[in-house]
Amino acid sequence: MKQLIGITLLMGMALSLSAQSLSLGTTSARTGQTGNLSVQMTTGGAQLAGIQFDIIYDPNTFSSVTATVGSADAAAGKSLSTSNPGPGDLRVIIASFSQSIISSGDVTDLAIQVASNATAGNYPIAFSGVSGTDPSAHSIAMGSSSGSITVL
């Protein structure tokens, strides 16, 4: 009986850790054009006041990736900052000095420029280092689901 209770508690903890997550969909674009993807967040009831993540992409296929604040961030009065820690890596930080909560929805809009010499095919756009914070600056674990772009 104790083992069953322990397993049930562990399963519940695992489910609560992955209840808040970021996800990307799929899109397509021709060489030399821009594909657009939205980063969608599901809060799972968590009180998220800030988030950070990296977007990982093939720098030989995509000449640039830019991010702008999504509607859920704008509604919470959040700002978006980006940096490029290395080739094929766009770091995104969404935060503000306010402790307002970000609701589920579109947190970041990505514009992904396909290189003029890109080869046709399906390319992953992945997350790395996804994390969140509550209004008291406590870390909140988050899951993620990557997306892709089909180069036509």
Secondary structure, DSSP 8 states (H G I E B T S, - for coil): -HHHHHHHHHHHHHHHHHSSEEE--EEEE-TTSEEEEEEEEE-TT---SEEEEEEE--TTTEEEEEEEE-HHHHHTT-EEEEEEEETTEEEEEEE-SS-----SEEEEEEEEEE-TT--SEEEEEEEEEEEEE-TT--EEE-EEE-EEEEE-
